Structure formats: structure tokens, C-alpha cells
């Protein structure tokens, strides 16, 4: 976002002379990619030349810029976005980058790296803000405040596309007809709530394909978590009443529901129908469990049934942001975020960038409580209101119950920051210890770990996991389906490793031939011994990358964990660490994470292969018909067991195709 980091709105100027755009400033601590100052503290002549080039680019573009709202992008020599900003007056805003001596050092570096500038005009500043947040999330520019961990939130869905609606956990696009409840902060919270709702309202969670082929109640009915509508143990009208009750409960309209259930339990008990009474008792317990986890004290919080609480805490140049979700008067959990930003930015500036990015792809509640006022708060509220198609209100409470909610969120933000700093400190110590044990020049900022998985050469996969100063970097994980290194007699682990390394670093060299980006590792760790290590060294040498440090980790002579051997290219003898050495535990954890990830990739690929082998050989079955069959029956095995009449009832499957499918699975030989 630009509000927190733009240098301000200076007077507009055509700036025909690029020299008017040059300037210098005092330097702060150097970071990766910074322009180095001279010994006297001034910007070195080479850096001044880069700044002059950048300001020339800006000045040239400035001559043709309009004085209207829009979004601008600073691009580097690879065409990647350095910075995305919005402006109510593009000419006025961009001209401020020409006064380099007034810019913070971070933006001086940005100007020096700029080789081109792209502009998109909009009708209003609000449209510019919406476009800006979208581009920041998509392009992830280096000099913007970035929301790094932005996974989609889970919801509870009560579907409407079946006579007997299904209750299920849902992620992603909300395209399926039904009612969505959420967002929940974690999958665990959704799973617990769905389980409790199954007990409380006996709604089915099985897929439509499974539902259609049941001939007797499943285990969920036996453990009293489903009313078994699949085998007509309950009618459509009675099941519909359960669905209505579940919706009322999730939307906060549950007053009197537990009282009615208690009365029904008592009536069943008076009739000596103790089995029915026990069902009502279990339903009451399940609903009470949900309420005890999620209910909040709404006294003095009228109008906050649908609200988020967003609080920011800064320490050691980092910002911890806590977001609490309140829906229908219930607490749906909270999540911590640590956006990437310049250390000089204030909490207000970070929040001003965070909020539009956060709600760019999420439903916006009616009210958002804030720990700090936003820069351009009215503009952000207007933009979110347009997106939500209703009024959105920001509040920064100073006292009362609303302030207590914000203080609670701030307390969680402080605790999350303390945990993060402790983990970061421990991680730094481990990286320093690793560099010392392996003889590296400095602690590696990026460690890549490689492993392979296959069964006698079938469905072979390679995988790369990445770790750094902040722990595992899961958004950088990659899996590789082996294409060429196949051996009819079994898997060739050496050839697989060579293929993975060649593919990974050939692409890296193509994208960043100067090796200036952050994607280059400070250490490669291979799950294997001397043979795998030699293969990796050869693959890197073929690509001209012999300077990347490589180590292999293998079990000890007795194959027992705790006595791993560390193989280094520079030594004929493996390195044995002490059994209780924290660095050894760290290496084991890296190796085990790579093993977990590649095994999961292999199993997923193997399952897809089995699915392909079951249906793809059927003549006349393409992707659409296969999807229709799987949606109807739930699995390829169920398709194989289906009768001819059942196959003919599937939408898109005519009698001729149904006969082909049936004959394919039922013809002997």
C-alpha cells in the first residue's frame, strides 16, 4: 500500500532534467540487495549512477502521466514488480519519487532498481485502492507491506442441492448452493463444530454418491451422529426441521431450542422411552459444548453479532496482527499474521496496508474493531463497502466492552510476537550451529532439502522442502513428478535426484541468471549418503553451480536414528554429531519433513494413477462423463459395482455409453 510508505505529495513537475531527480541521504543498516555506501558514509558513485538511471526512467514516464486517479508499478530489469502504489493524482504522486534526498533509504533502493514504470488509470481513488490491493496480493512486490500467510478460511456449509441437505466443512470458492457459516479461524474449530452439530441435529455429512448407494445405515447412525435419511429412517419433512434448527443455531437464533429439547427429553423419559431420551440428552450436551467454546458476553456489545477485531503489536521491527472473528454472537476463533514490511513503519501504516489485502478475497463483516486508526480510513471503508455491497464501519474504541475485546486481541498479538521472537532466536542459533559444524562461511538463509519416493520405480516423485531463519517456508515447497529417470527393473534413485536438481536449477538460472534473488539456497541437504551426494555435485557442476554448499544425511552404520552420518563433499569421512546435539535434532527434523512431504506427494500421485487406470480405459468416457460418474457414485470402485439402470440414470450418460461402461467392468477376461 502507498499510504504507509509513499514520500508524500510534493508539487507536480515535468522534470525535464533527470538531474533534478537525484539526491543522497544517510544510510541505515545494510540488508540483502542494498546499495553499499562509500567509506565516508555517502552513496557510492556506482549507486549514484543506478539512482540517476532510475530517476531518469521516472522523469521520462512523468511527462506523459495524467493528473487522475490510478495505480502505478515500479518494475525491475526482469519485469518483476518492485512496488505497487495507488494515487488520487498520478502525476503528483510519482513526481515525489524524483526528490530522492527526501526518500527513506528503502525507497532510494527501489528507485535505483527501477528500469520501467507501468500505470493503470481508474475512475476514482476508491477503484485505485481496490486494484492496488489486488495487484499487491498477486504480484507480491518486494517493497510493499505483504500479507504472507493468506490461506483461505474454512466454512461450514449446509448444502441446498439435495432433498436431504449435507453438512460439511468447505474451503475455496462458494459456488455450491447452500448456506455458508464462518469464517472459522482454523480447520480444527470447524471439525469440532461439525462433529457437535452432527450430534446435536443428526445431519448427514456423507457425499451424495455414498448417500445414493446405501442399503443399510452406516456407522454414523450407529454412534448417533446421523439420522440415516439414506435408508429412510427419517422422512424429508422431519429431516428438514432438523436442518432448520441447525441453521437457526448457527445464525444465533437458538433461544429456547435447548429448553425445547429438555422438555422433549423429559417427555420421552416419562413415557419410559429411555433410548429417545438419551438421544435428546446427547443433543443438548453437543449444543452446550459448542456454546461453551464460542459464546461471548454480548452485554454492551449490541450490533457486534457480525464483527472482526484487528489488533497490531510491534516489537523488534516486526508486527504481529491478531484477527478475531465474531459471527452470530459467537467467537469463531482467531489467527495471527506477521506481514513483511520495512522496520521503520508504524503500526498504523502496517494496518493500513494489511486491512485491504486481508479482505481482498474474504467476506467483510459489518463492523471492524481496530487497535489503531488507519491512514485513509474513510477511503478504505468506502472501498470495502463497495466490495461487500453494504456499509462497512471501522471503530477504534477508547473504553467500554468494545475496548476490552480489542485489549484481548492485543494481548494475543503480544503473546504471538513473544513466541515468534523466541522461535526466531532459537532458529538463528541452530543455523549458526549448523554453519559451524559444516564449515560454512555464514549461517544459511535458505536451506533446501531433497528426497525421492517410489515403489519399485512406479509413480516416482521427488520433492524439495525449504527452511530459513523463520522455520519451514511451506509456500516454497515443490514436488516433481519424475519424467525421464525411470528404470524398468526398479527406481534409479541417483537418476531421479539428478533430474530433480537439473529441473529445479535450470529454471532458477533461466529466471534469475545473475543469481541476485532470494530463491538461491545457502545449503542443499540430501537424504542420502556418498552416492547421492556425488550425483548432486555432478548435476550442479553441469549447470555451473559448483559453489552451492551440499551435504548428505544418512543413517549410521547400524541404521539407528540418533547416529546419523553427515557427508560433506570436502571430506572422505562422514561427520558424526553427538546424539544430543541440537544441530543433529535440527537436521533430523529437516530430513523427516522432506520425507513426510515426498511420501504424501507420492501417495497422492499413486491414488490418481489408480483412478485413471479404473476409468480412463473405458471407451467413450471423457473428463466430463468421468466427473459425472464420480459425482454420482463417489468412487471408481462404486462405478464398477453399479448396475446398468443406475448408470443410465446419470446425467450425460446415455444408454449406449452406460452399456459400454457396464460391459467394461463386467465382461470376463
N, C-alpha and C positions, 0 to 999 in steps of 0.2 A: 504494500500500500504506500501511497505517496505522502499522506498526511504526517506520518511519523518521521520521514527521512528526507523529504524534499527541502532544498535550501531556502525556500521562501519565494514569494512573488516579488521579484525585482522589476524595475521598469523595462518595458519592451524595447528591443533594439534590433536593427537588422544585422549589426556586427559584420560589416563587410570585411574588416580586417580581423583575421583569426587571432592575431597577436593580442587583441583586446580581450580575448577569452582566456589568456594564460595567467597563471598565478602559482604561488607556492604557499606552503604552510608548515607548521611544526609537525613532526612525526610522532605517532604513537607507537606502541609495541608492534613489531612485525608479525604478520601471520602468513600462512601459505599463500603465495601469489602476490604478496605486497611488493610495491616498488621500493627498492632499497635506497636509503638516504646516503649522502656522502659522509665522510668522517667529520665534517663540520656541522652536521645536522640538517643541511639543506638537501633538497631533492637533487639527485644526481643528474648530470647532463642528459644521459640516456633516458631517464624517466621524464625529464622535462620535454624531451623530444616526443615521447609517447603521449604526454598530455597535450602537447601542441597539435599532434595529429588528431587526437580525439576531439579537441575543441574546434578544429577545422571542419571535421565531419558535422558537428553540431551546428556550427555557424552556417555552413552551406545549406543544410536542411532548413535552418531557421528562416531563410529568406522566403521560402515558399509555404511556411506554416500559416494556417488561418488563426484568427483570434476567437475560435469557437471551442466548445467542449470536445473532449476526445481522450484517447488512450495512446500513449507512446511507448515504444520498446527500444531499449538500447541493446544492440547485438554485437557479439564479438566476432573474431575472424572466422570462426567455424559456423557462424549463423545462429548460434545459441543465444537465448535471451539472457542478458546481464541484469536487466532491471525492467519492470513494467510499472508505469505510473499513469494516473489519470489527472486531468486538469479541466477547470472551467474555461480557461483561456490557454490553449496550447502554446501559442507564441510566447506569452508572458512567462509561462512555467518553464518551458525548455530553455529560454534565454538565461534563466538563473544558473544553469549549469556552465555557462561561459565565464562566470565570475569564480574561477577555480580557487582563488585565495580565500574565498568565503565558505568553501565547501568543507565538510569534515573529511578526514583522510580516507575513509571508506569510499566516499563518492568521488574523491580525486582518483582513486584506483579504478573506479568504474569508468570515469571519463577516459583515462589512459587506455583502457581495454576496448573502448568503443570504436568500431570501424564502420558501423552503419546505424541508421535510426529509422524505424518504421512508425507510421502514425495511422490511426483509425479515428475518424471524426464521428461524433454522436450528436443526437438532437439536444440532449440535456446532460448535465453533470451527473444526474442520477443514473442514466444509462451508462455513462462512462464508468461509474463506480461498479455497476454490475458486471460490465465487461472486464474491468480490471481484475476483480476478484476471481473471475472465471479463468482468465489468462494466467494469473499467478499460480493457481492450483494446477493448471495443465502444464505450464512451461517450467515451473519451479526455478525462477531466476535467482542467481547467486546473491544478489544484493537486496532482495526483498525479505521481509519477515515471512517465514514459511511455516505453515502448519504441516509438520512432517508425518505424524501418526494420524491419518484421517480415514480409518476403516469405517465401513458402513455400520450403522447401528442395527441391532436385531429388533424385530417387532413380533407381536402376537397377532396372528391372522385368524379370524373366523370367516371361512370362505362362504360365498353365496352361490357357487356354481354347481351345487348338488342338492338333491332333495333333503339329504341328511348332512348338514354342513360339518366340515372338518375344522378342528382347531390345531394350529401348527405354528412353529417358530418360522419366521420369514426374514430374509435379508434381500437386499437389492431392490430393483425396480418394483413398484407396487402396481403391477399390471393385472394381477389376478383379481377378479371381482370378489368383494368381501369387505369386512370392517377391520382396519388395522389399529392396533393399540400399541403405543410406545411414543418415542423410542426408549428402549431399555439400555442401560449403560454397559451391560455385559451379557454374553450368551448364558452364563450361569444363572443370572437373575431371571432370564426368560424361561430357562429349563425348569427352575424351581416353581415359577408361577404356572407354567403349563401343566406340570405334574399336579399341583394343588387344584387347578381348575378341572383337570380330569377327575380327580377325586370328588370335587365339590359339585360338578354338574354332569359328570359321566358322558362327556362328549368324545367322539371318536377322533383319533389322531392318525389313523391309517390312511394310506393313499387310496385313490378311487379304484385303481387296478386291483389292489388287495381286497378292498371292500366288495367288489363285484363278484369275486370268485369264492368267497367264504361260504361254507356249508354248515359250519358249526362255530360257536363263539370262540374267540381267541383267548389268550392268557389275560389280556387286559380286562376282559369281562370277569374272569375268574378272580382277579385281585381287586375287583370293584373300582376300576378306573374307566369303564366304558359301559354303556347301556346296551350294547350289541344290536344296533339297528340293522346291521348287515344280515342278520338271520331273524329279523322281525321280532326280537324280544321287546321292542318298544315301537309304538306307532309314530307316524310322521307328526301328528299333532302334539303328542306328548314330548317328542324329541324337540320340536320347535319351541315348546315352552321352556325347555332346559336351555336352548340357545338364547332365548330372550333374556332369561335370568343371568346367563353368563355375560351378555352384552351390558345389561344394567349394572352388574357388579363391576365390570371393567371401566365403565364410564362414571362411576361414583354414585349411581342411583340404586344403591343397595340397602337403603334404610328399611328396616323391617324384614329383610329377607331372612336373616338368621333367626329372628323371632318366629317367622312362619315355619321355618324348618324345625325349630324347637317344639312348636305346637304339633307339627306332623309326627315328630318322634314320640311325643307323649301319647298322641292318639294311637299310634301303632303299638306302643308299649301296653296301653290299656286294653287293646284287642289281643294282647299276648302274641302279636306278630313281631317277635323279637328280631328276626332277620331284617325286616324292613326298618325297624327302629335303629338297628346297628348301621344301616346304610345312611340314614339321616344323621346319626351321630358322627360318622366319618366325614360326611359333607360339611357339617358345622366345624369340625376340627380343621379341615383343609382350608376353609374360608377364613377362619380365625388366624391360621398360620400366615396366610397372605397378608391380612390386615396388620398383623403384628410386625411384619417386616417392612411394610410400605406406608402405613398410615402416618400422617403428620398432624400435629396440633394446629388446626386451622383457626384458632381463636386469634382475632386481629389480623387474619390473612385473607380476608374476603377478596374475591376476584383473582386469587392466585391458584385456582384449580389447575390452570394450564400455564406453567411458567418455567423458565430456566434461571439458574443462579450462576453467574460467571464471575469468578474472583481470581485476581492475579497477585502473586508474591514474587519479589525479586531478591536474589542473593547471588553474590559472586559472579555477576554479569549474566546470569541466566534468569529465565522467568518460568515459574510454574503456574499454570492456569487450571483451575478446577471448574468443571461444569456439572451442576446438579440438575436432574430432570424431575419435574413435578407434573404429573398428569392426573386429572380427575381426583385431585386431593391426595395423591399417593406419590411417595418417593420411588422413582424408577431407577435410582442409583446415580452414581457419579463416575467421572473419568478424568484423569489427569493428562495434561498436554504440556509439552516443552518445546514451543516453537523456536526455530532457528532465527537469530536476529543479531544485529550489532550490539555490543555490550553497552554502548552509550545511550541506547534508547530507554525511555522511561516506561513505567507500567501502562500509562495512558496511551502512549504511542504503540506499544505492542498490542494492547487490547483493541485499539482502533484498527489494526491490521488483521488481528485474529478473527474478530466477530464476522466481518463479511465473508471471509474464506470459510469459516466454520459452517455458516448457514447457506453456503452456495449450493449445496446438494442435499439439504436437510429441511424438514418442515420447521417453520419458525413459530414458536409459541406466541400467545397474545402479549405476554409480559416477560421482559428480561431484566433481572436484577443485577446490578453491576457493583463491583468494589471500587471502580474508578470511572469517572466520566470519560466518554470517548471524544477524541478530536473529530469534529464534523459529525457530532451525534445526530443532529436533525437530518442531515443528508443520508446517513446510514439507515436511520429509522424509515425514511421515505423509500429508500431502495428495497429494504426488506419487506415493507408494506406492499410494494408493487409485486414482489415475488410471491408473497403469501396471499395476495388479493384481499387483504383486510388490514386494519390498523394494527401497527406494532408499537409498543410503548417500552421505552427504556426508563429504568428507575435506579437512582443511586441513593438508597435510604440512609438517613443520618441517625435514626433512632427507631425504637419500637421493634415489633416482631419481625418485620422485614429485614431490619438491620441484623437481627440475630441470625437469620438464615445466611446472610452474606458473611457474617463473622464465622459461622460454622464452615462455610466454604473456604474462607481464608485460612482457617486452622488446618483444614485438609490440604490446602495448597502448600502451607509451610511444612507440614509433615512429609508430603511427597517430595518437596525440594530437599529436605534433610536426608531422606532415603537415597535420593538420586546423587547427592554430593558424596555421601558415604560410599555408594556403589562405584561412583566415578573414581574416587580416591583409591579404593581397593583395586579397581581395574587398572589404573595407572601404575600402581605398584607391581601388579602382575606383569604388565607389559615391560616395565623396566627390568624386572627379574628375568623375563624371557629373553630380552636383548642381552643381558649379562651372561646367561647360560649358553646362548647360541653364538655369542661373539658378534652380535650385530652392532653397527655403528650408533644406532639410536633406537628407541622403542618404536615398533612398527605402528603406524597409524591405521593400517588396514591389513588384516590377516585373511587370506583366502585358504579354505580347506577343501580338498577334493577327495571324492570317493566314488566307487562304482558298485553297481548291483545288477545281478542277473542270475538265472537258474540254467546252468549248462549252456549258456550263450543265448537263451531265449529272452526276449523283451529286455535287452540290456539298456541301462540308464547310467549316466554319470551325473554328478551333482557338485555344486560349489556352494558353500556357505561362507559368510563374511562376518568378521568380528572386528571391533575397533575400541577406542577408548570408552565408549558408552555401552559396550556389550555387543550382543548379536545384532547385526543390521539386516533384519529379515526382508526388507524391501529390496535388498541387493542379492538375495539368494537366486540361483539359477539351476535349472535341471536341463540335461542334454539327452535326448533320445539318440542312442548310438546308431549311426547310419552305415558306416563302412567297416568298422573293426569287428567283423563277425567271423567266427570260426565254426565250420560245420561240426567239429568234434567237441565243441565247448567254447567257453568265453576266453578271449585273449585279453587279460587284464591290462597288459602293457600297451597293446594297440588301442584299447579303449581310452586309457589315460592319455595317450598321445593325441588321439582325436579330440578329446575334450579340451585339452590345453591349446591345441592348434586352433580350434574354432573360437575359443574364448579370446585369445590374444591376437589372432588375426583381425577379429572385429575391433578390438581395442586400438590396434595400430591404424586401422582404417579411419576410425572416428577421431582419434587423437594422436596423430603421428609424432607430434612434438612431446608427448608424454607429460603434458602440463596439467592435466585434470586430476581429479580426486579418485579416479577409478583404478589407479595403478597401485598394486599391493606393495607393502613393505616386507612381506614374508608369505611364501607359499608353504602350506603344510599338507603333506601327502599321507594318506592312510596306507602305509606300506613300508617296505624295507629298502635295501640297497638297489634291488632291481627296478622297482617303481621310481626311485629317486633318479637313477641313471636315465630312465626313459624321459622323465620330466626335463632333466637338464638338456638332453639332446633336442627335445621339442622346442625348448626356449632358445637354444643356440641356433637352430634353423631359422628362427624368427629374429635373430639379432638381439635377444633379450637375456644374455648370459649374466647380466648384473643383478637380476632379481634373486634375492636370497631364497633358498629352498631347503626344507627339512622334511624328513620322513619319520613317522612314528609307528612302531610295530611292537607287538607283544614280546616279552622276554623269552629267553630260551625255553622256559617251562610253560610258555603261553599263559602266564598268570598276570592278571591286572595288578598294577602297582609296581611292576618291574619292567615297564616299557623301555624299549631302546629307542634313542633318538639318533637318527642317521643324518650326518652332515656331509655335504659334498667335499669339504676340505679335509675330512678325516677318514681314515680307513677303519677306525674303531668307533663303535657306537657309543653315544653318551648315555650313561645311566644316572638318573637323578635319584635322590634319596626318596624312600617310599612316602614320607610325609611332607615332601617339598610342595608348597603351594603352587609352584610353577608346573609341577607334574600333574596336579589335580586340574589345573587350567588347561593343559594340553589334552588331558583325558576328556574334559568337558567339550573341547572343540572337536575332537575326534568323534565323540559319541553323538554330538549334534549333527555332524556331517553324515554319520551312519544312519541316524534317525530320518533325516531328510531324504537321502537317496533311497532308503528302503520304502518310504512312503511313496516316492515317485515311481519306483519300480512296481509296487503293488497296484497303484492306480493305472499305470500303463498296461499291466497284465490283465486287470479287470476289463479294460476297454478292448483288449485283444480278444478276450473270451466272448465279449458281447458281439464284436464284429464277426467272429467265427460262427456264432449261433444264428445270426440273422442276415449277414451280408451275402451269404451264398444262396439265399432264396431268390429265384428268378422273379423279376417284376417288382422287387421291393427296393425302393429308393429311400432317401433320407426322410421324406415326408411320411411315407407309409410306415416306415420303421418307427418313427416318432409316434404316430397314431396307435400302432400296436402296443408299444411300450406304455403309452399313457393309459391305454385301456386295460392292459393285463398286468402291468407293473414290472415284468421281467421277461427276458428271453425264454427262460425255462417255462414260465406260465403260458407264453405263446405256443411253445412246443406241446403243452398238455391240452390246449384249448380245442374244443370241438368245432366242427365245420360251421354250425349255426352261429356259434359265438364269434367266429372270425368274420362271418358275413355281416354281423351287426356293427362292426367297427366302421366309423365314418371314413370314407375314402377307400375302403376295401370292397370291391365288387365281388360277385360270385366266382368269377374266373380267377381272380387273384387269391381269394380265400381258398379255393381248391388247390392252387399251386402251393400255398403255404402249408396247408394241411397235408398234402401228399409229400412235401419235402421232409416233414418230421415223422410221418407215419408209414412211409414206404420202406420195406425191409431191404437190406443190402445197401 
